[in-house]
Amino acid sequence: MTSRFKNKFSIGLSLGIEIDEYKRIIDKYGDYIYGIYFSPPLGPQFHSRRSIAIQFCDDNIVKKFYKILELFRDNGFILDADLNVYSLNEDDIYLFAEFCKNDSYGITEVTALKEYLYIISDVADNIKMYNYSFNNFYHGENIDEKFETIVVGREFCHDFNCINRVIENGKRIKLLLNNGCSLNCGTCRLGSGQCKRVIEKNIELYGIDKIFALQTIFPYELNLLYDDIKNRERLIFKISNRTSAYRYLDKCLAAYTNNVDIEQCIKESKQYYSLFSRAAQITHHFEEIDYKKVIEYKEKIRKLAISGKNITYDSV
């Protein structure tokens, strides 16, 4: 490992990972970890994933959640509470804000939908950083100055010019690396069914190799992108692993921090692609992916980024 990505990775709090396993993650990757993000155990309405809401029905799981928070807090990592589910009422938002305000938890960052910002910031005056949730689907619009960080993915994973412009305008970027989201998806507000329809239509129109090339960022690409960022201290990476076990997080962090040769791993199993795309409709097509064609598309994407042209399905 190198110190290239020191304090750069924000990881998810997965209830499928045991305390001892998180300790191993900290031992192995502590120098690379920025912090941990999570949704609180305040009720099912606070979770976009039904599986997590069900887990929190178990009191032992709730106790485990707080032990994980304590572990990361005591090791000096950032605790980031997320409120990015839609259609919550004011009582829900106030409940979340009071949770964040509890000094014993050590929460210093909040990632939220834009419509929840002012209630949270009025109540939880201890929060030092507000992050503009990925579920706001940032498209270059003006956002409230209270949001110091913008969480992005999709075309931003390849377009260093876009990242530099946002940073030059005074914001931080938290780049979601492995979600595998469609570039032309409207919003998560439309539900998982919309996600499925968009991906299936894109694969039909453009083929799985182009889709996978555009909707993923391999370790070598992350290094190239990082080289092109002018103010790197304002760039953080986010790993999607909230429903994953230890093995997934371990392998994903190892791949990015070690700049792993993907081709060799793919020869062993195409399931290795899952480290770079968690979109369910894409995982069904892993066996169909032609690695060499993916790399050819990624070379075209890189040339578009260098030329300053827009990166779209049609332009690649």
WOKAUR-V875336 format. One record per backbone hydrogen bond with DSSP energy under -0.5 kcal/mol. CO is the residue of the C=O (numbers start at 1). NH is the residue of the N-H. Records with the same first field share a line. If there is no record, write none. Layout:
CO->NH ; NH
This chain:
3->6
5->8
8->10 ; 237
9->11 ; 34 ; 35
10->239
11->37
12->14
13->15
14->17
18->22
19->23
20->24
21->25
22->26
23->27
24->28
25->29
26->30
29->32 ; 33
31->7
32->8 ; 9
34->78
35->11
36->80
37->13
38->82
40->42
43->46
44->47
48->50
49->52 ; 53
50->54
51->55
52->56
54->57
55->58
57->59
58->61 ; 62
59->63
60->64
61->65
62->66
63->67
64->68
65->69
66->70
67->71
68->72
69->73
70->74
71->75
72->77
73->76
78->36 ; 80
79->81 ; 108 ; 109
80->38
81->111
83->113
89->93
90->94
91->95
92->96
93->97
94->98
95->99
96->100
97->101
98->102
99->102
101->103
102->105 ; 106
108->128 ; 129
109->81
110->112 ; 131
111->83
112->133
113->116
114->117
116->120
117->121
118->122
119->123
120->124
123->125
124->127
129->110
130->148 ; 149
131->112 ; 133
132->151
133->136
134->137
144->147
146->130 ; 148
148->172
149->132
150->152 ; 174
152->176
153->156
154->157
155->158 ; 159
158->160
159->163
160->164
161->165
162->166
163->167
164->168
165->169
166->171
167->170
172->150
173->175 ; 236
174->152 ; 176
175->177 ; 238
177->217
178->278
182->185
187->190
188->191
191->194 ; 195
192->196
193->197
194->198
195->199
196->200
197->201
198->202
199->203
200->204
201->205
202->206 ; 207
203->207
207->211
208->212
209->213
210->214
211->215
213->216
218->222
219->223
220->224
221->225
222->226
223->227
224->228
225->228
226->229
231->234
232->235
234->173
236->175
237->10
238->177 ; 178
239->241
241->244
242->15
245->249
246->250
247->251
248->252
249->253
250->254
251->255
252->256
253->257
254->258
255->259 ; 260
257->2
260->262
261->265
262->266
263->267
264->268
265->268 ; 269
269->272
270->273
271->274
272->275
273->276 ; 277
279->282 ; 283
280->284
282->285
283->286
285->288 ; 289
286->289
289->291
290->294
291->295
292->296
293->297
294->298
295->299
296->300
297->301
298->302
299->303
300->304
301->305
302->306
303->307
304->308 ; 309
305->308
310->312
312->316
